[in-house]
Amino acid sequence: MKKLLIALVAFVPSLVFASGAAVHLDKANYDLTDKASLQNGAKLFMNYCSACHSTAHQRYQRVATDLGIPDELMKENLIFTDSKIGELMKNSMDKKDAAKWFGNTPLDLTLEARVRGADWIYTYLRSFYKDPTRPFGVNNAVFKDVAMPHVLEELQGIPTAVFETTVDADGVEHHEIIALESNEGGEMSSDEYDQAVLDLVNFLVYSGEPNKLERQNLGFWVIGFLIILFVLSYLLKKEYWRDIH
């Protein structure tokens, strides 16, 4: 029963996404071997995301070790609560307050990249646009009527959406976003912002499976062992059958 529930939890999000309108997703060319990118992604996450979102299935010390960040540097610059470095990466926001402010309690993002995919997160964080009708003054081309504010606004600014209006056979108008025009209000250029988002995505991909590189490296050793075992088994088989023939 437990395994069935886990399978359903993993499967339900895919049904939700499949039921929505198709959205073009940009390719997130992340690199888990790029320690500098992962370190910058961790810095961006802790500075811009961790106030609302936790990665409560990770520990600060494990992240510091994996990303090559000295413990003292981690404690001084990337831990903003009274947590010790060996504790889980939880935030201090009260869940009831979060639900009141945002309509829903912000998600834990430990497995977000595995649930939605790196391409989805990469495109989503680059698809906010100005919308005065929304509570935080922004909307999102990937996640319509999103409740989340544009937390990276100071880096990107707020783009303006360009809409195209079409009329279907029933005379109903449809408004479709065809482009997002960059805003000059951000601290970063468009290319710099794209790289910053890619670093953040890289960190979230790492968060979802911290031992992915170790697992892949172990896989090469296992395949090599099986190849050698196959050769030895084949030679042994030939030796046994030599006497029979």
Stockholm file with secondary structure:
# STOCKHOLM 1.0

chainA/1-245         MKKLLIALVAFVPSLVFASGAAVHLDKANYDLTDKASLQNGAKLFMNYCSACHSTAHQRYQRVATDLGIPDELMKENLIFTDSKIGELMKNSMDKKDAAKWFGNTPLDLTLEARVRGADWIYTYLRSFYKDPTRPFGVNNAVFKDVAMPHVLEELQGIPTAVFETTVDADGVEHHEIIALESNEGGEMSSDEYDQAVLDLVNFLVYSGEPNKLERQNLGFWVIGFLIILFVLSYLLKKEYWRDIH
#=GR chainA/1-245 SS CHHHHHHHHHHHHHHHHHHSCCCCCCCCCCCTTCHHHHHHHHHHIIIIITTTCCEEEEEHHHHHHHHTCCHHHHHHHTCCSSCCTTSEECCCCCHHHHHHHHSSCCCCCTTHHHHHCHHHHHHHTTCEEECTTSTTSEEESSSTTCCSCCTTHHHHCCCEEEEEEEECTTSCEEEEEEEEECCTTSSSCHHHHHHHHHHHHHHHHHHHCTTHHHHHHHHHHHHHHHHHHHHHHHHHHHHHHHHHC
#=GC SS_cons         CHHHHHHHHHHHHHHHHHHSCCCCCCCCCCCTTCHHHHHHHHHHIIIIITTTCCEEEEEHHHHHHHHTCCHHHHHHHTCCSSCCTTSEECCCCCHHHHHHHHSSCCCCCTTHHHHHCHHHHHHHTTCEEECTTSTTSEEESSSTTCCSCCTTHHHHCCCEEEEEEEECTTSCEEEEEEEEECCTTSSSCHHHHHHHHHHHHHHHHHHHCTTHHHHHHHHHHHHHHHHHHHHHHHHHHHHHHHHHC
//
